[in-house]
Amino acid sequence: EFCHQAAMDCQVCQRISPEMASAIRDLSGIANNVNQIAHQMHTYGLEAFKQQCFSIISEVSRIINQVKNNSHDSKD
């Protein structure tokens, strides 16, 4: 009875799109880069890595906008 009820109340969700999976992989790679840069910043100082930080922020913003756009497109 429990399994039957659980199946009846289950809501089927769409799997993530290939674009979303790609964005998640990109963000994961960026997160690894941020950790490495943070470690180096503690050693060499912020000024040495300021441009890399701005590049990462720009790339993260681009990926977030891409995900938002794909999300809006899939709702239509």
Distance bins in CASP14 RR format, pairs under 12 A and 6 or more apart:
PFRMAT RR
TARGET T0000
AUTHOR 0000-0000-0000
RMODE 2
METHOD distances of the structure
MODEL  1
1 7 0 0 0 0 0 1 0 0 0 0 0
1 8 0 0 0 0 0 1 0 0 0 0 0
2 8 0 0 0 0 0 1 0 0 0 0 0
2 9 0 0 0 0 0 1 0 0 0 0 0
3 9 0 0 0 0 0 1 0 0 0 0 0
3 10 0 0 0 0 0 1 0 0 0 0 0
4 10 0 0 0 0 0 1 0 0 0 0 0
14 20 0 0 0 0 1 0 0 0 0 0 0
14 71 0 0 0 0 0 1 0 0 0 0 0
14 74 1 0 0 1 0 0 0 0 0 0 0
14 75 0 0 0 0 0 1 0 0 0 0 0
15 21 0 0 0 0 1 0 0 0 0 0 0
15 74 0 0 0 0 0 1 0 0 0 0 0
16 22 0 0 0 0 1 0 0 0 0 0 0
16 23 0 0 0 0 1 0 0 0 0 0 0
16 24 1 0 0 1 0 0 0 0 0 0 0
16 25 0 0 0 0 0 1 0 0 0 0 0
16 67 0 0 0 0 0 1 0 0 0 0 0
16 70 0 0 0 0 1 0 0 0 0 0 0
16 71 0 0 0 0 0 1 0 0 0 0 0
16 74 0 0 0 0 0 1 0 0 0 0 0
17 23 0 0 0 0 1 0 0 0 0 0 0
17 24 0 0 0 0 0 1 0 0 0 0 0
17 66 0 0 0 0 0 1 0 0 0 0 0
17 67 0 0 0 0 1 0 0 0 0 0 0
17 69 0 0 0 0 0 1 0 0 0 0 0
17 70 1 0 0 1 0 0 0 0 0 0 0
17 71 0 0 0 0 1 0 0 0 0 0 0
17 73 0 0 0 0 1 0 0 0 0 0 0
17 74 1 0 0 1 0 0 0 0 0 0 0
18 24 0 0 0 0 0 1 0 0 0 0 0
18 25 0 0 0 0 0 1 0 0 0 0 0
18 70 0 0 0 0 1 0 0 0 0 0 0
18 74 0 0 0 0 0 1 0 0 0 0 0
19 25 0 0 0 0 0 1 0 0 0 0 0
19 26 0 0 0 0 0 1 0 0 0 0 0
19 63 0 0 0 0 0 1 0 0 0 0 0
19 66 1 0 0 1 0 0 0 0 0 0 0
19 67 1 0 0 1 0 0 0 0 0 0 0
19 68 0 0 0 0 0 1 0 0 0 0 0
19 69 0 0 0 0 1 0 0 0 0 0 0
19 70 1 0 1 0 0 0 0 0 0 0 0
19 71 0 0 0 0 1 0 0 0 0 0 0
19 73 0 0 0 0 1 0 0 0 0 0 0
19 74 0 0 0 0 1 0 0 0 0 0 0
20 26 0 0 0 0 0 1 0 0 0 0 0
20 27 0 0 0 0 0 1 0 0 0 0 0
20 63 0 0 0 0 0 1 0 0 0 0 0
20 64 0 0 0 0 0 1 0 0 0 0 0
20 66 0 0 0 0 1 0 0 0 0 0 0
20 67 1 0 0 1 0 0 0 0 0 0 0
20 68 0 0 0 0 0 1 0 0 0 0 0
20 69 0 0 0 0 0 1 0 0 0 0 0
20 70 1 0 0 1 0 0 0 0 0 0 0
20 71 0 0 0 0 1 0 0 0 0 0 0
20 73 0 0 0 0 0 1 0 0 0 0 0
20 74 0 0 0 0 1 0 0 0 0 0 0
21 27 0 0 0 0 0 1 0 0 0 0 0
21 28 0 0 0 0 0 1 0 0 0 0 0
21 67 0 0 0 0 0 1 0 0 0 0 0
21 70 0 0 0 0 0 1 0 0 0 0 0
22 28 0 0 0 0 0 1 0 0 0 0 0
22 29 0 0 0 0 0 1 0 0 0 0 0
22 63 0 0 0 0 1 0 0 0 0 0 0
22 66 0 0 0 0 1 0 0 0 0 0 0
22 67 0 0 0 0 1 0 0 0 0 0 0
22 70 0 0 0 0 1 0 0 0 0 0 0
23 29 0 0 0 0 0 1 0 0 0 0 0
23 30 0 0 0 0 0 1 0 0 0 0 0
23 59 0 0 0 0 0 1 0 0 0 0 0
23 60 0 0 0 0 0 1 0 0 0 0 0
23 62 0 0 0 0 1 0 0 0 0 0 0
23 63 1 0 1 0 0 0 0 0 0 0 0
23 64 0 0 0 0 1 0 0 0 0 0 0
23 65 0 0 0 0 0 1 0 0 0 0 0
23 66 1 0 0 1 0 0 0 0 0 0 0
23 67 1 0 1 0 0 0 0 0 0 0 0
23 68 0 0 0 0 0 1 0 0 0 0 0
23 69 0 0 0 0 0 1 0 0 0 0 0
23 70 1 0 0 1 0 0 0 0 0 0 0
23 71 0 0 0 0 0 1 0 0 0 0 0
24 30 0 0 0 0 0 1 0 0 0 0 0
24 31 0 0 0 0 0 1 0 0 0 0 0
24 63 0 0 0 0 1 0 0 0 0 0 0
24 64 0 0 0 0 0 1 0 0 0 0 0
24 66 0 0 0 0 0 1 0 0 0 0 0
24 67 0 0 0 0 1 0 0 0 0 0 0
24 70 0 0 0 0 0 1 0 0 0 0 0
25 31 0 0 0 0 0 1 0 0 0 0 0
25 32 0 0 0 0 0 1 0 0 0 0 0
25 63 0 0 0 0 0 1 0 0 0 0 0
26 32 0 0 0 0 0 1 0 0 0 0 0
26 33 0 0 0 0 0 1 0 0 0 0 0
26 56 0 0 0 0 0 1 0 0 0 0 0
26 59 1 0 0 1 0 0 0 0 0 0 0
26 60 0 0 0 0 1 0 0 0 0 0 0
26 62 0 0 0 0 1 0 0 0 0 0 0
26 63 1 0 1 0 0 0 0 0 0 0 0
26 64 0 0 0 0 0 1 0 0 0 0 0
26 66 0 0 0 0 1 0 0 0 0 0 0
26 67 0 0 0 0 1 0 0 0 0 0 0
27 33 0 0 0 0 0 1 0 0 0 0 0
27 34 0 0 0 0 0 1 0 0 0 0 0
27 56 0 0 0 0 0 1 0 0 0 0 0
27 59 0 0 0 0 1 0 0 0 0 0 0
27 60 1 0 0 1 0 0 0 0 0 0 0
27 61 0 0 0 0 0 1 0 0 0 0 0
27 62 0 0 0 0 0 1 0 0 0 0 0
27 63 1 0 1 0 0 0 0 0 0 0 0
27 64 0 0 0 0 1 0 0 0 0 0 0
27 66 0 0 0 0 0 1 0 0 0 0 0
27 67 0 0 0 0 1 0 0 0 0 0 0
28 34 0 0 0 0 0 1 0 0 0 0 0
28 35 0 0 0 0 0 1 0 0 0 0 0
28 60 0 0 0 0 0 1 0 0 0 0 0
28 63 0 0 0 0 0 1 0 0 0 0 0
29 35 0 0 0 0 1 0 0 0 0 0 0
29 36 0 0 0 0 0 1 0 0 0 0 0
29 56 0 0 0 0 0 1 0 0 0 0 0
29 59 0 0 0 0 0 1 0 0 0 0 0
29 60 0 0 0 0 0 1 0 0 0 0 0
29 63 0 0 0 0 0 1 0 0 0 0 0
30 36 0 0 0 0 0 1 0 0 0 0 0
30 37 0 0 0 0 0 1 0 0 0 0 0
30 52 0 0 0 0 0 1 0 0 0 0 0
30 53 0 0 0 0 0 1 0 0 0 0 0
30 55 0 0 0 0 1 0 0 0 0 0 0
30 56 1 0 1 0 0 0 0 0 0 0 0
30 57 0 0 0 0 1 0 0 0 0 0 0
30 58 0 0 0 0 0 1 0 0 0 0 0
30 59 1 0 0 1 0 0 0 0 0 0 0
30 60 1 0 0 1 0 0 0 0 0 0 0
30 61 0 0 0 0 0 1 0 0 0 0 0
30 62 0 0 0 0 0 1 0 0 0 0 0
30 63 1 0 0 1 0 0 0 0 0 0 0
30 64 0 0 0 0 0 1 0 0 0 0 0
31 37 0 0 0 0 0 1 0 0 0 0 0
31 38 0 0 0 0 0 1 0 0 0 0 0
31 56 0 0 0 0 1 0 0 0 0 0 0
31 59 0 0 0 0 0 1 0 0 0 0 0
31 60 0 0 0 0 1 0 0 0 0 0 0
31 63 0 0 0 0 0 1 0 0 0 0 0
32 38 0 0 0 0 0 1 0 0 0 0 0
32 39 0 0 0 0 0 1 0 0 0 0 0
32 56 0 0 0 0 0 1 0 0 0 0 0
33 39 0 0 0 0 0 1 0 0 0 0 0
33 40 0 0 0 0 0 1 0 0 0 0 0
33 49 0 0 0 0 0 1 0 0 0 0 0
33 52 0 0 0 0 1 0 0 0 0 0 0
33 53 0 0 0 0 0 1 0 0 0 0 0
33 55 0 0 0 0 1 0 0 0 0 0 0
33 56 1 0 0 1 0 0 0 0 0 0 0
33 57 0 0 0 0 0 1 0 0 0 0 0
33 59 0 0 0 0 1 0 0 0 0 0 0
33 60 0 0 0 0 0 1 0 0 0 0 0
34 40 0 0 0 0 0 1 0 0 0 0 0
34 41 0 0 0 0 0 1 0 0 0 0 0
34 49 0 0 0 0 0 1 0 0 0 0 0
34 52 0 0 0 0 1 0 0 0 0 0 0
34 53 0 0 0 0 1 0 0 0 0 0 0
34 55 0 0 0 0 0 1 0 0 0 0 0
34 56 1 0 0 1 0 0 0 0 0 0 0
34 57 0 0 0 0 1 0 0 0 0 0 0
34 59 0 0 0 0 0 1 0 0 0 0 0
34 60 0 0 0 0 1 0 0 0 0 0 0
35 41 0 0 0 0 0 1 0 0 0 0 0
35 42 0 0 0 0 0 1 0 0 0 0 0
35 56 0 0 0 0 0 1 0 0 0 0 0
36 42 0 0 0 0 0 1 0 0 0 0 0
36 43 0 0 0 0 0 1 0 0 0 0 0
36 49 0 0 0 0 1 0 0 0 0 0 0
36 52 0 0 0 0 1 0 0 0 0 0 0
36 56 0 0 0 0 0 1 0 0 0 0 0
37 43 0 0 0 0 0 1 0 0 0 0 0
37 44 0 0 0 0 0 1 0 0 0 0 0
37 45 0 0 0 0 0 1 0 0 0 0 0
37 46 0 0 0 0 1 0 0 0 0 0 0
37 48 0 0 0 0 1 0 0 0 0 0 0
37 49 1 0 1 0 0 0 0 0 0 0 0
37 50 0 0 0 0 0 1 0 0 0 0 0
37 51 0 0 0 0 0 1 0 0 0 0 0
37 52 1 0 1 0 0 0 0 0 0 0 0
37 53 1 0 0 1 0 0 0 0 0 0 0
37 54 0 0 0 0 0 1 0 0 0 0 0
37 55 0 0 0 0 0 1 0 0 0 0 0
37 56 1 0 0 1 0 0 0 0 0 0 0
37 57 0 0 0 0 0 1 0 0 0 0 0
38 44 0 0 0 0 0 1 0 0 0 0 0
38 45 0 0 0 0 0 1 0 0 0 0 0
38 46 0 0 0 0 0 1 0 0 0 0 0
38 49 0 0 0 0 1 0 0 0 0 0 0
38 52 0 0 0 0 0 1 0 0 0 0 0
38 53 0 0 0 0 1 0 0 0 0 0 0
38 56 0 0 0 0 0 1 0 0 0 0 0
39 45 0 0 0 0 0 1 0 0 0 0 0
39 49 0 0 0 0 0 1 0 0 0 0 0
40 46 0 0 0 0 0 1 0 0 0 0 0
40 47 0 0 0 0 0 1 0 0 0 0 0
40 48 1 0 0 1 0 0 0 0 0 0 0
40 49 1 0 0 1 0 0 0 0 0 0 0
40 52 0 0 0 0 1 0 0 0 0 0 0
40 53 0 0 0 0 0 1 0 0 0 0 0
41 47 0 0 0 0 1 0 0 0 0 0 0
41 48 1 0 0 1 0 0 0 0 0 0 0
41 49 1 0 1 0 0 0 0 0 0 0 0
41 50 0 0 0 0 1 0 0 0 0 0 0
41 52 0 0 0 0 1 0 0 0 0 0 0
41 53 0 0 0 0 1 0 0 0 0 0 0
42 48 0 0 0 0 0 1 0 0 0 0 0
42 49 0 0 0 0 0 1 0 0 0 0 0
43 49 0 0 0 0 0 1 0 0 0 0 0
44 50 0 0 0 0 0 1 0 0 0 0 0
44 52 0 0 0 0 0 1 0 0 0 0 0
45 52 0 0 0 0 0 1 0 0 0 0 0
45 53 0 0 0 0 0 1 0 0 0 0 0
46 52 0 0 0 0 0 1 0 0 0 0 0
46 53 1 0 0 1 0 0 0 0 0 0 0
46 54 0 0 0 0 0 1 0 0 0 0 0
47 53 0 0 0 0 0 1 0 0 0 0 0
49 55 0 0 0 0 0 1 0 0 0 0 0
49 56 0 0 0 0 1 0 0 0 0 0 0
50 56 0 0 0 0 0 1 0 0 0 0 0
50 57 0 0 0 0 0 1 0 0 0 0 0
51 57 0 0 0 0 0 1 0 0 0 0 0
51 58 0 0 0 0 0 1 0 0 0 0 0
52 58 0 0 0 0 0 1 0 0 0 0 0
52 59 0 0 0 0 0 1 0 0 0 0 0
53 59 0 0 0 0 0 1 0 0 0 0 0
53 60 0 0 0 0 0 1 0 0 0 0 0
54 60 0 0 0 0 0 1 0 0 0 0 0
54 61 0 0 0 0 0 1 0 0 0 0 0
55 61 0 0 0 0 0 1 0 0 0 0 0
55 62 0 0 0 0 0 1 0 0 0 0 0
56 62 0 0 0 0 0 1 0 0 0 0 0
56 63 0 0 0 0 0 1 0 0 0 0 0
57 63 0 0 0 0 0 1 0 0 0 0 0
57 64 0 0 0 0 0 1 0 0 0 0 0
58 64 0 0 0 0 0 1 0 0 0 0 0
58 65 0 0 0 0 0 1 0 0 0 0 0
59 65 0 0 0 0 0 1 0 0 0 0 0
59 66 0 0 0 0 0 1 0 0 0 0 0
60 66 0 0 0 0 0 1 0 0 0 0 0
60 67 0 0 0 0 0 1 0 0 0 0 0
61 67 0 0 0 0 0 1 0 0 0 0 0
61 68 0 0 0 0 0 1 0 0 0 0 0
62 68 0 0 0 0 0 1 0 0 0 0 0
62 69 0 0 0 0 0 1 0 0 0 0 0
63 69 0 0 0 0 0 1 0 0 0 0 0
63 70 0 0 0 0 0 1 0 0 0 0 0
64 70 0 0 0 0 0 1 0 0 0 0 0
64 71 0 0 0 0 0 1 0 0 0 0 0
65 71 0 0 0 0 0 1 0 0 0 0 0
65 72 0 0 0 0 0 1 0 0 0 0 0
66 72 0 0 0 0 0 1 0 0 0 0 0
66 73 0 0 0 0 0 1 0 0 0 0 0
67 73 0 0 0 0 0 1 0 0 0 0 0
67 74 0 0 0 0 0 1 0 0 0 0 0
68 74 0 0 0 0 0 1 0 0 0 0 0
68 75 0 0 0 0 0 1 0 0 0 0 0
69 75 0 0 0 0 0 1 0 0 0 0 0
69 76 0 0 0 0 0 1 0 0 0 0 0
70 76 0 0 0 0 0 1 0 0 0 0 0
END
